[in-house]
């Protein structure tokens, strides 16, 4: 998959491991898991590749987020993508 970050702080988290804005600081464990999920997303060819990893809880979103999909970073955080 091709990963393009919509928000600048998300790209900072991926590249530097932390965001410059204190509003977007996260615990090191969350950042570590975020990096693992993004790296996995880069490795798979398509969303069906993500679906085979049960721990990610891949799902297509409905309602006002129709057209988006998501995978879980941990119990509190998810990554939404097209």
Number of C-alpha atoms within 10 A of each C-alpha: 15 10 12 9 12 9 8 10 17 17 16 15 19 18 11 10 17 19 19 13 9 8 8 11 15 14 8 11 10 15 18 15 14 22 17 14 19 16 14 14 18 13 13 13 11 12 16 10 14 22 14 11 12 10 12 17 15 21 15 15 14 10 6 7 10 10 11 13 17 18 23 19 21 15 6 7 11 17 15 15 15 10
